[in-house]
C-alpha cells in the first residue's frame, strides 16, 4: 500500500485546469474543517504546501475546492 499524498485542489470560477498544491499531512485535518467556510465567505487564506512554501488563496475566485489524494488513479466522481 502506498503512502497518501494529500493535495488541495482548486477549480477557479474562470475555468481552466485545476490548481493542485501538495499539503503536509499534519495540516490536512484543520484545512478540511475550514474549507467550506473559506468558500462560503470568499476569504483569503494562506496555505502551507508540503515543500514549505506559503500560498495565499482568494477563495472568492474559487468555484470548487477539495482535498484529494494524489496517489489515487482513475478518479471518477459520482460513481461507487
ZANUKE-889663 format. One line per field, with one value per residue: residue number from 1; residue in three letters; x, y, z of N, C-alpha, C, CB in turn. Coordinates in Angstrom, 3 decimals, padded with zeros to 6 digits. Glycine has a CB too. Example, Ala and Ser with C-alpha at 12.3 -4.5 7.8 and 13.67 -1.06 7.14 Angstrom:
// ZANUKE-889663
k = (1,2)
r = (ALA,SER)
n_px = (013.190,012.850)
n_py = (-005.690,-002.250)
n_pz = (007.800,007.080)
ca_px = (012.300,013.670)
ca_py = (-004.500,-001.060)
ca_pz = (007.800,007.140)
c_px = (013.200,012.900)
c_py = (-003.300,000.030)
c_pz = (007.800,007.870)
cb_px = (011.308,014.084)
cb_py = (-004.473,-000.598)
cb_pz = (009.046,005.725)
// end
This chain:
// ZANUKE-889663
k = (1,2,3,4,5,6,7,8,9,10,11,12,13,14,15,16,17,18,19,20,21,22,23,24,25,26,27,28,29,30,31,32,33,34,35,36,37,38,39,40,41,42,43,44,45,46,47,48,49,50,51,52,53,54,55,56,57,58,59,60,61,62,63,64,65,66,67,68,69,70,71,72,73,74,75,76,77,78,79,80)
r = (UNK,UNK,UNK,UNK,UNK,UNK,UNK,UNK,UNK,UNK,UNK,UNK,UNK,UNK,UNK,UNK,UNK,UNK,UNK,UNK,UNK,UNK,UNK,UNK,UNK,UNK,UNK,UNK,UNK,UNK,UNK,UNK,UNK,UNK,UNK,UNK,UNK,UNK,UNK,UNK,UNK,UNK,UNK,UNK,UNK,UNK,UNK,UNK,UNK,UNK,UNK,UNK,UNK,UNK,UNK,UNK,UNK,UNK,UNK,UNK,UNK,UNK,UNK,UNK,UNK,UNK,UNK,UNK,UNK,UNK,UNK,UNK,UNK,UNK,UNK,UNK,UNK,UNK,UNK,UNK)
n_px = (000.838,000.574,001.838,-000.305,-000.814,-001.731,-003.521,-004.472,-007.043,-008.015,-010.576,-010.920,-013.216,-013.187,-012.573,-010.550,-007.655,-007.499,-005.902,-003.325,-002.065,000.342,000.018,001.196,000.840,000.081,-001.381,-003.758,-006.215,-007.146,-007.463,-009.423,-011.612,-012.017,-012.434,-015.042,-016.043,-014.237,-014.833,-017.577,-017.487,-015.734,-013.074,-009.613,-006.902,-003.891,-002.056,000.007,002.348,003.468,006.161,006.928,006.434,004.431,001.193,-001.099,-004.529,-007.302,-010.375,-012.736,-012.576,-012.671,-014.360,-014.774,-013.416,-011.374,-009.907,-007.723,-006.304,-003.274,-002.142,-004.108,-005.593,-007.441,-009.817,-013.210,-015.883,-018.896,-019.518,-019.750)
n_py = (-001.179,002.185,005.365,008.039,011.045,013.961,016.687,020.052,020.889,023.165,024.567,027.110,029.851,031.053,029.066,026.670,024.555,022.676,023.899,022.494,021.810,020.295,019.083,019.299,016.421,016.831,019.182,018.764,017.921,020.199,022.087,020.814,021.088,023.846,024.508,024.693,027.003,028.944,029.019,029.754,032.338,033.653,034.104,035.136,033.056,031.840,029.117,026.468,024.675,021.300,021.464,023.567,026.128,029.133,029.858,032.233,032.152,033.367,032.766,033.731,033.650,031.046,028.233,025.545,023.612,021.151,018.481,016.061,012.814,012.507,010.144,008.404,006.797,006.825,008.396,008.938,010.900,010.575,007.945,004.664)
n_pz = (000.000,-000.831,000.322,001.323,-000.519,000.160,-001.336,-001.983,-004.061,-006.434,-008.287,-010.396,-010.675,-013.140,-014.897,-016.737,-016.158,-013.089,-010.094,-008.154,-004.975,-003.117,000.164,003.588,005.587,008.277,008.282,007.000,008.271,009.730,007.653,006.132,007.830,007.741,005.088,003.821,005.006,004.150,001.430,001.499,002.601,000.976,001.650,002.114,002.397,003.740,002.705,003.622,001.757,001.022,000.456,001.960,001.119,001.138,000.168,-000.810,-001.040,-002.719,-001.971,-002.980,-005.656,-006.338,-007.541,-006.876,-004.278,-002.829,-000.891,-001.954,-002.692,-004.171,-004.982,-005.798,-008.560,-011.683,-011.163,-010.751,-010.274,-008.417,-008.927,-007.599)
ca_px = (000.000,001.397,001.521,-001.192,-000.214,-002.856,-003.348,-005.595,-007.398,-008.836,-011.128,-011.216,-014.500,-012.952,-012.337,-009.170,-007.220,-007.453,-004.619,-003.121,-000.984,000.622,-000.103,001.794,-000.228,-000.362,-002.254,-004.943,-007.433,-007.608,-007.911,-010.696,-012.652,-012.194,-012.595,-016.377,-016.194,-013.431,-015.598,-018.816,-017.213,-014.810,-011.918,-008.246,-006.233,-002.556,-001.945,001.388,002.495,004.344,007.542,007.185,006.041,003.138,000.406,-002.330,-005.611,-008.506,-011.432,-013.859,-012.336,-012.644,-015.688,-014.784,-012.159,-011.427,-008.628,-007.718,-005.069,-002.619,-001.747,-005.235,-005.682,-008.756,-010.840,-014.471,-016.759,-020.294,-019.671,-019.275)
ca_py = (000.000,003.382,006.472,009.053,012.330,014.894,017.929,020.965,021.024,024.363,024.830,028.533,030.233,031.451,027.879,026.225,023.374,022.901,024.110,021.488,022.120,019.217,019.561,018.473,015.612,017.349,020.344,018.377,017.863,021.552,022.714,020.185,021.683,025.257,024.714,025.157,028.386,029.785,029.174,030.488,033.733,034.227,034.566,034.928,032.201,031.374,027.661,025.988,023.494,020.249,021.908,024.654,027.423,029.647,030.330,032.923,031.803,034.183,031.791,034.332,033.348,029.592,027.638,024.266,023.291,019.920,017.841,014.757,012.050,012.486,008.769,007.677,006.855,006.509,009.072,009.275,011.372,010.216,006.505,003.844)
ca_pz = (000.000,-000.940,001.208,000.774,-000.857,000.118,-002.086,-002.116,-005.473,-006.620,-009.612,-010.412,-011.263,-014.531,-015.704,-016.921,-015.416,-011.638,-009.430,-007.109,-004.060,-002.173,001.543,004.631,006.194,009.575,008.085,006.238,009.088,010.035,006.415,005.769,008.673,007.380,003.645,003.452,005.470,003.263,000.189,001.777,002.917,-000.001,002.421,001.646,003.381,003.379,002.828,003.567,000.912,001.541,000.274,002.893,000.558,001.589,-000.965,-000.415,-001.953,-002.625,-002.201,-003.696,-007.071,-006.458,-007.689,-006.159,-003.589,-002.038,-000.619,-002.614,-002.599,-005.480,-005.308,-006.355,-010.017,-012.240,-010.371,-011.364,-009.212,-008.511,-009.115,-006.471)
c_px = (000.885,000.940,000.563,-000.412,-001.339,-002.513,-004.631,-005.823,-008.366,-009.273,-011.565,-012.539,-014.355,-012.669,-010.867,-008.879,-007.203,-006.023,-004.504,-001.895,-000.823,000.648,000.689,000.677,-000.769,-001.305,-003.604,-006.217,-007.997,-008.147,-009.245,-011.849,-012.992,-012.637,-013.971,-016.610,-015.417,-014.173,-016.852,-018.573,-016.266,-013.559,-010.613,-007.522,-004.857,-002.464,-000.482,001.430,003.449,005.812,007.909,006.872,004.695,002.445,-000.847,-003.389,-006.805,-009.685,-012.672,-013.738,-012.350,-014.079,-015.808,-013.421,-012.360,-010.017,-008.713,-006.362,-004.457,-002.189,-002.862,-005.276,-007.111,-009.884,-012.065,-015.421,-018.194,-020.537,-019.140,-018.655)
c_py = (001.245,004.445,007.427,010.332,013.347,016.166,018.742,021.162,022.192,024.464,026.291,028.810,030.610,030.282,027.530,024.987,023.670,023.139,023.090,021.845,020.953,019.801,018.691,017.716,016.180,018.548,019.992,018.457,019.260,022.243,022.125,020.786,023.098,025.482,025.248,026.607,029.355,030.048,030.013,031.977,034.402,034.791,034.390,034.176,031.837,029.884,027.290,024.725,022.494,020.658,023.064,026.036,027.842,030.288,030.992,032.668,032.719,033.275,032.405,034.072,031.844,029.063,026.364,024.046,022.016,019.399,016.428,014.094,011.952,011.085,008.010,007.855,006.522,007.101,009.357,009.667,010.933,008.744,005.767,002.573)
c_pz = (000.000,000.049,000.521,000.511,-000.968,-000.629,-002.031,-003.612,-005.586,-008.073,-009.600,-011.115,-012.732,-015.453,-015.799,-016.093,-013.917,-011.156,-008.311,-006.287,-003.095,-000.764,002.507,005.350,007.512,009.442,007.463,007.073,009.360,008.773,005.961,006.561,008.233,005.944,003.261,003.883,004.578,001.960,000.409,001.952,001.920,000.641,001.666,002.752,002.858,003.699,002.697,002.716,001.570,001.467,001.201,002.359,001.139,000.403,-000.420,-001.474,-001.669,-002.988,-002.849,-005.195,-007.360,-006.538,-006.855,-005.545,-002.785,-001.829,-001.173,-002.414,-003.998,-005.905,-006.024,-007.860,-010.437,-011.415,-011.222,-010.251,-009.482,-008.745,-007.910,-006.970)
cb_px = (-000.954,001.353,002.794,-002.372,000.619,-003.306,-002.952,-005.330,-008.028,-008.062,-012.337,-010.089,-015.110,-011.810,-012.898,-008.196,-005.822,-008.062,-004.487,-002.968,-001.254,001.973,-001.569,002.624,000.282,000.843,-001.558,-004.774,-007.146,-006.462,-006.853,-010.631,-012.212,-010.921,-012.346,-017.439,-015.720,-012.068,-015.982,-019.484,-016.635,-015.497,-011.843,-007.524,-007.066,-001.446,-002.812,001.953,003.007,004.126,007.766,008.590,005.970,003.302,000.050,-002.090,-006.010,-008.430,-011.812,-013.929,-011.003,-011.884,-015.978,-015.162,-011.698,-012.308,-008.286,-008.042,-005.326,-001.416,-001.349,-006.548,-004.663,-008.934,-010.291,-015.034,-016.678,-020.925,-018.954,-020.414)
cb_py = (-000.003,003.933,007.207,009.323,012.250,015.235,017.640,022.339,019.695,025.638,023.848,029.302,031.395,032.413,028.071,027.338,022.917,021.704,025.575,020.075,023.449,018.504,019.598,019.343,014.215,017.742,021.357,016.971,017.150,022.383,022.544,018.672,021.689,025.992,023.422,024.251,028.516,029.125,027.803,029.934,033.830,035.307,033.830,036.294,030.919,032.185,026.921,025.715,023.889,018.950,022.321,024.613,027.359,030.669,029.162,034.456,030.296,035.455,031.138,035.844,033.938,028.949,027.334,023.085,024.466,018.845,017.843,014.896,010.630,013.398,008.022,008.142,005.876,005.012,010.374,008.097,012.903,010.986,006.037,003.521)
cb_pz = (001.216,-002.365,001.640,001.727,-002.188,001.518,-003.552,-001.375,-006.049,-006.197,-009.969,-011.090,-010.488,-014.597,-017.081,-016.552,-015.893,-010.894,-008.882,-007.722,-003.296,-002.510,001.965,005.637,006.435,010.409,007.215,005.696,010.416,010.651,005.315,006.004,010.130,007.609,002.919,004.074,006.927,002.977,-000.374,003.021,004.299,-000.789,003.738,001.294,003.679,004.134,001.751,005.003,-000.495,000.768,-001.167,003.307,-000.996,002.762,-001.944,-000.227,-001.804,-003.573,-000.899,-003.419,-007.507,-005.258,-009.168,-007.101,-002.661,-002.730,000.920,-004.125,-001.992,-005.464,-004.037,-005.724,-010.684,-012.340,-009.775,-012.213,-009.082,-009.585,-010.383,-005.505)
// end
